[in-house]
Amino acid sequence: MSGLVAGILSTIDQLATFTETQQVAATVGILLGLVAAVWAARYVQPKLRRRFPRHVGNVMLLAAFGTLLLAAVVSLLVLWEQATTTANALDQINNTAGKGVKILVALAVLASAYIVTGFVKKAIDRFVEGHETISQHQSEIVYRVSQLTVYVSAVAIILGLWNVDLSGLLVGAGFLGIVVGMAARQTLGALLAGFVLMFSRPFEIGDWVEIDDEEGIVTDISIVNTRIQTFAGEYVMIPNDIVSGTKIVNKSRKGRLRIEVEVGVDYEADVERAADLAQETIKDLDEVLTVPTPKVVLKEFGDSAVTLVLRFWIDKPSARRQWRARTAVIESVKSAFDDEDVKIPFPQRELTGREESGGFRVGSESDVPETTADGGVTDDASEPREASEVNDE
C-alpha cells in the first residue's frame, strides 16, 4: 500500500516537467476522469447497497470521491507550476483553505474510521464462522475492542491535525486513570473479570449453572455482571468479580447430567435381588438415557436399611427434566418393590438398658398404681393414700 501511494505521489511530481501542450491535455484528462468517476459512482452505488448498509455505502463513495478530488486539485497545482511538489501543493491547499480543509479532513478521517470498523466487523464474523470454539460473545468483545482502538486512533490523528500537544493530554489522562481506578476498584475488577469470562467460557447463555449459592439458567453475560434466572422465576445479577472468584458448577456443559436417587432396603431382604430389580426398572423409563447405562450401587449400612444409590443420566438437562426423571424413577422403583415384596423400612431404633442398672424392663398392668374413689392412689402392699399426700410428694 505504501509503495502504491509513493508511486502516485512520484507520478504527480513529474507533472511539473510537462510542456504547455501536455499541460492542456493532462488538464482535460483530469477533468474527464472526474466526470467518469461521477458516472461510475451511479453503477457502483447499487452494488455497495447490496453488500453494505445504505449509509455505509454513501460514506464510502463520498470518501472515495473526496480523495479523488483532492488528488485532482493537487495534480492541477503541480501541472500548472503553482506548486513544485505534491507536499508543497498540500501545504498551499492547507494555507489557502485553512480551517475548512482541516474540518473536511477531520470528517474524512472519522468517516474512514467508521468504514474500517465495518470491515473489521465482517472480518471477525467470517473468522468466527470457521472456528466453532469461538463463541458469539467472544467475537463481540473483540469487535468492541477493535472499534475502540480504531476510533481512538482517529481522534489522535485529528488532534495532531489541529496541532494539539498530545503529551500533556496523555499525562492528564494517566492521572485521571489513576484517580478513577482508585475510586472504582470494584467496577474495574468486574470489567477485567468480564473479559476473563468472555475468553475462558466456563458457561454460556442457556447453561444451567450454580454460582455463589445461586442456581439457575444463564440469561445474559455482560462485561460487568452475569444474569441468571432461578427456578423460582427470580432474576439474579452477580458481579463478574464474584463469578470469577467462586466455584462454578455447570450442569449442562456436555448436554447431559447424572442424577442420583437413594433408596433403603430392609436388612432381611435380598439386597442383590433388590439392586437388580431397581436397575431393570430404571432402564425401561423414557425419561432416562440408556447410554450411559443406569447403575445401582450399595452405598452404606444405614440406621434402618441398606442404602442403594440409583445412578442414571438425562439429556438436555434442565430443572423440569431433572424433576420429571426423579419422579418417574421413584414411582417406578417403589411400585416394583411393592410387587416383589421388597420392603423399604421405616426408621427404626433399638432401646437397651445397662446391665449395672438392671437392664431395660417393660412394666405390666399390675405395676401401674390404682386410683381410689376419692382421687388417691394405692401402692403395692401399702394402704391407700390421700390425693393431697400424693401431690405433696
C-alpha positions in Angstrom: 0.0 0.0 0.0 2.8 2.4 0.9 4.6 1.6 -2.4 1.4 2.4 -4.3 1.0 5.7 -2.6 4.7 6.6 -3.2 4.2 5.7 -6.9 1.2 8.0 -7.2 3.0 10.9 -5.5 6.0 10.4 -7.8 3.8 10.5 -10.9 2.1 13.7 -9.7 5.5 15.3 -9.1 6.5 14.5 -12.7 3.6 16.7 -14.0 5.8 19.8 -13.4 8.0 18.7 -16.3 5.2 18.8 -18.9 5.2 21.1 -21.8 2.3 23.6 -22.4 0.6 21.2 -24.8 1.0 18.4 -22.4 -0.4 20.6 -19.7 -3.6 21.2 -21.6 -4.0 17.6 -22.5 -3.4 16.5 -18.9 -5.9 19.1 -17.6 -8.6 17.8 -20.0 -7.8 14.2 -18.9 -8.1 15.1 -15.2 -11.4 16.8 -15.7 -12.7 13.9 -17.9 -11.5 11.5 -15.1 -13.6 13.4 -12.6 -16.7 13.2 -14.8 -16.1 9.5 -15.4 -15.8 8.9 -11.7 -19.2 10.6 -11.1 -20.8 8.3 -13.8 -19.1 5.2 -12.4 -20.5 6.0 -8.9 -24.0 5.6 -10.3 -23.3 2.0 -11.2 -21.2 1.2 -8.1 -23.7 2.6 -5.6 -26.4 -0.2 -6.1 -23.7 -2.9 -5.6 -22.5 -1.2 -2.4 -26.0 -1.1 -1.1 -26.4 -4.8 -1.6 -23.2 -5.6 0.3 -23.3 -2.8 3.0 -25.9 -0.7 4.8 -27.1 2.3 2.8 -25.3 4.9 4.9 -22.0 2.9 4.8 -22.1 2.8 1.0 -22.8 6.5 0.8 -19.9 7.3 3.1 -17.6 5.0 1.1 -18.5 6.8 -2.1 -18.1 10.2 -0.6 -14.7 9.3 0.9 -13.5 7.9 -2.5 -14.7 10.9 -4.5 -13.2 13.4 -1.9 -9.9 11.6 -2.2 -10.1 11.7 -6.0 -11.0 15.4 -6.0 -8.1 16.2 -3.7 -5.7 14.3 -5.9 -7.1 16.2 -9.0 -6.6 19.6 -7.3 -3.0 18.7 -6.2 -2.3 17.4 -9.8 -3.5 20.7 -11.3 -1.4 22.8 -9.0 1.7 20.9 -9.8 0.8 20.7 -13.5 0.4 24.5 -13.9 3.5 25.2 -11.8 1.6 26.6 -8.9 3.5 24.2 -6.7 6.8 22.4 -7.1 5.9 19.1 -5.4 3.0 17.3 -4.0 3.9 18.2 -0.5 4.1 21.9 -1.5 0.7 21.7 -3.1 -0.8 20.2 0.0 0.7 23.0 2.1 -0.8 25.6 -0.3 -4.2 24.0 0.0 -3.8 23.9 3.7 -2.8 27.6 3.8 -5.4 28.6 1.3 -8.4 26.7 2.7 -7.3 27.0 6.3 -9.7 25.6 8.8 -12.2 24.5 6.2 -9.8 21.9 4.8 -8.9 20.7 8.3 -12.6 20.2 9.1 -13.1 18.3 5.9 -10.0 16.2 6.6 -11.2 15.5 10.1 -14.6 14.4 8.8 -12.9 12.2 6.2 -10.8 10.6 9.0 -14.0 9.9 11.1 -15.8 8.5 8.0 -12.8 6.3 7.3 -12.7 5.1 10.9 -16.4 4.2 10.6 -15.9 2.3 7.4 -12.9 0.5 8.8 -14.9 -0.7 11.8 -17.5 -2.1 9.4 -14.8 -4.1 7.6 -13.4 -5.3 10.9 -16.9 -6.5 11.9 -17.3 -8.5 8.7 -13.8 -9.9 9.0 -14.4 -11.1 12.6 -17.7 -12.6 11.6 -16.1 -14.6 8.8 -13.3 -15.7 11.1 -15.8 -16.9 13.8 -17.9 -18.9 11.2 -14.9 -21.1 10.5 -14.0 -21.6 14.2 -16.6 -23.3 16.3 -14.5 -22.9 19.5 -15.1 -19.1 19.4 -18.4 -18.0 20.8 -20.6 -15.1 19.7 -19.7 -13.3 23.0 -16.0 -13.5 22.4 -16.3 -12.2 18.8 -18.5 -9.3 20.1 -15.9 -8.3 22.7 -13.1 -8.5 20.1 -15.1 -6.3 17.8 -15.8 -3.7 20.6 -12.1 -3.6 21.5 -11.1 -3.2 17.8 -13.8 -0.5 17.3 -12.5 1.4 20.3 -8.9 1.2 19.0 -9.8 2.5 15.6 -11.8 5.4 17.0 -9.1 6.4 19.5 -6.5 6.3 16.6 -8.8 8.5 14.5 -9.2 11.0 17.3 -5.4 11.1 17.8 -4.9 11.8 14.1 -7.5 14.7 14.2 -5.9 16.2 17.3 -2.5 16.0 15.6 -4.0 17.7 12.5 -5.0 20.6 14.7 -1.6 20.8 16.3 -2.8 19.7 19.7 0.0 18.6 22.0 -0.8 15.0 22.9 1.9 14.7 25.5 0.1 16.9 28.0 -3.2 15.1 27.2 -1.7 11.7 27.8 -0.2 12.8 31.1 -3.6 14.2 32.2 -5.3 11.0 31.1 -2.8 9.0 33.1 -3.5 10.9 36.3 -7.3 10.7 35.6 -6.9 6.9 35.1 -5.2 6.6 38.5 -8.0 8.6 40.2 -10.8 6.7 38.5 -9.1 3.4 39.2 -8.8 4.1 42.9 -12.4 5.3 43.1 -13.9 2.4 41.2 -11.7 -0.6 42.1 -14.7 -3.0 42.3 -16.1 -1.9 39.0 -12.8 -2.2 37.2 -12.3 -5.6 38.8 -15.7 -6.6 37.5 -14.7 -5.3 34.0 -11.4 -7.3 34.0 -13.2 -10.4 35.3 -15.8 -9.9 32.5 -13.0 -10.1 29.9 -11.6 -13.2 31.5 -15.1 -14.9 31.5 -15.6 -13.9 27.8 -12.5 -15.8 26.8 -12.3 -18.6 29.3 -16.0 -19.6 28.7 -16.9 -21.5 31.8 -20.5 -21.2 30.8 -22.7 -19.7 28.0 -26.1 -18.3 27.7 -28.7 -21.1 28.3 -26.4 -23.2 30.5 -27.7 -24.5 33.9 -25.2 -23.3 36.4 -24.7 -23.0 40.2 -22.8 -19.8 41.2 -22.3 -18.4 44.7 -25.2 -20.4 46.2 -27.5 -19.3 43.3 -28.7 -21.9 40.8 -30.5 -21.3 37.5 -30.2 -20.6 33.8 -27.8 -18.1 32.4 -29.7 -15.4 30.5 -27.0 -12.8 29.8 -23.3 -12.3 30.1 -22.1 -8.6 30.1 -18.8 -7.0 30.8 -19.9 -6.1 34.3 -22.1 -8.9 35.6 -23.8 -12.2 34.8 -27.5 -12.6 34.9 -29.2 -15.9 35.8 -32.9 -16.9 36.1 -33.5 -19.1 39.1 -36.0 -21.9 39.1 -38.3 -19.8 41.3 -38.6 -17.3 38.5 -36.2 -14.7 40.0 -33.6 -12.9 38.0 -30.3 -12.6 39.8 -27.4 -10.3 38.7 -24.0 -11.5 40.0 -20.9 -9.2 39.6 -18.3 -10.8 37.4 -15.6 -10.4 40.0 -17.6 -12.6 42.3 -18.3 -15.1 39.5 -14.6 -15.4 38.7 -13.6 -15.8 42.3 -16.1 -18.5 43.3 -16.8 -22.1 42.4 -18.8 -22.5 39.2 -20.8 -25.7 38.6 -22.0 -26.1 35.0 -24.6 -28.9 35.0 -25.4 -28.7 31.2 -22.0 -28.2 29.7 -21.9 -31.5 27.8 -25.6 -31.8 27.2 -26.3 -34.5 29.8 -26.5 -34.8 33.6 -26.1 -37.7 36.0 -28.7 -37.9 38.8 -28.6 -39.9 42.0 -31.6 -41.2 44.0 -31.2 -43.1 47.2 -33.5 -45.9 48.5 -33.3 -48.1 51.6 -33.8 -51.9 51.6 -34.6 -53.9 54.7 -31.7 -55.8 56.3 -33.6 -59.1 55.9 -34.2 -58.6 52.2 -32.1 -60.0 49.3 -30.0 -56.8 48.6 -28.6 -58.2 45.3 -32.0 -59.0 44.0 -33.3 -55.6 45.0 -30.5 -53.8 43.2 -31.1 -55.9 40.0 -34.8 -55.2 40.2 -34.2 -51.4 40.6 -31.7 -51.3 37.7 -34.1 -53.2 35.3 -36.9 -50.9 36.3 -34.9 -47.7 35.5 -33.8 -49.0 32.1 -37.4 -49.1 30.9 -38.1 -45.4 31.6 -38.4 -42.9 28.7 -37.0 -40.1 30.9 -33.7 -41.9 31.5 -30.9 -42.4 28.9 -30.0 -45.9 28.0 -26.4 -44.8 27.3 -24.6 -44.5 29.7 -26.3 -47.4 31.3 -28.1 -46.8 34.6 -26.3 -48.3 37.6 -27.3 -49.3 41.1 -24.5 -49.4 43.8 -24.5 -50.1 47.5 -23.7 -47.0 49.5 -23.7 -47.8 53.2 -25.3 -49.6 56.2 -27.9 -47.2 57.3 -29.7 -47.0 60.7 -32.7 -48.9 59.4 -31.7 -50.2 56.0 -29.0 -50.9 53.5 -28.8 -47.8 51.3 -28.9 -48.3 47.5 -27.9 -45.4 45.1 -29.6 -45.3 41.7 -27.4 -43.5 39.2 -28.9 -42.5 35.8 -28.4 -39.9 33.1 -30.7 -37.4 31.3 -30.1 -35.4 28.2 -30.6 -31.7 27.6 -30.6 -31.1 31.4 -33.0 -28.6 32.9 -34.8 -28.3 36.2 -38.0 -29.6 34.7 -36.4 -32.6 33.1 -34.5 -33.4 36.3 -37.6 -33.5 38.5 -39.6 -35.4 35.9 -36.8 -38.1 35.8 -36.6 -38.2 39.6 -40.3 -38.6 40.0 -40.5 -41.3 37.3 -37.6 -43.3 39.0 -39.0 -43.0 42.5 -42.6 -44.0 41.4 -41.4 -47.0 39.3 -38.9 -48.4 41.8 -41.5 -48.1 44.6 -44.1 -49.9 42.5 -41.6 -52.6 41.5 -40.5 -53.2 45.1 -44.1 -53.4 46.3 -44.9 -56.0 43.6 -41.9 -58.1 44.6 -42.4 -57.7 48.3 -39.1 -55.8 48.8 -39.5 -53.9 52.0 -38.5 -50.3 52.3 -38.4 -49.9 56.1 -39.4 -47.0 58.2 -36.8 -45.5 60.5 -36.1 -47.9 63.5 -34.4 -47.6 66.8 -33.2 -50.3 69.3 -33.5 -49.5 73.1 -31.3 -51.3 75.6 -30.6 -50.9 79.3 -27.3 -51.1 81.0 -26.6 -54.2 83.0 -25.5 -52.4 86.1 -28.9 -50.7 86.3 -30.8 -53.9 86.0 -31.3 -53.6 82.2 -34.3 -52.3 80.4 -37.7 -53.6 81.8 -41.1 -53.1 80.3 -43.7 -52.8 83.1 -47.0 -54.8 83.2 -50.5 -53.6 84.1 -50.1 -54.8 87.7 -47.2 -52.3 88.1 -49.5 -49.4 87.4 -50.8 -47.7 90.6 -54.6 -47.9 91.1 -56.7 -44.9 91.7 -59.2 -44.8 94.6 -62.7 -43.4 94.6 -61.6 -40.2 96.4 -58.7 -39.5 94.0 -55.9 -41.2 95.9 -53.6 -43.9 94.6 -52.5 -47.3 96.1 -49.0 -48.8 96.1 -48.2 -52.5 96.3 -48.5 -53.9 99.8 -49.5 -50.5 101.2 -52.5 -48.6 102.4 -54.5 -46.2 100.3 -53.2 -42.6 100.4 -55.0 -39.4 100.0 -54.6 -37.4 96.8 -53.1 -34.5 98.8 -50.4 -36.7 100.1 -49.5 -37.8 96.7 -49.3 -34.2 95.5 -47.1 -33.3 98.4 -44.6 -36.0 97.3 
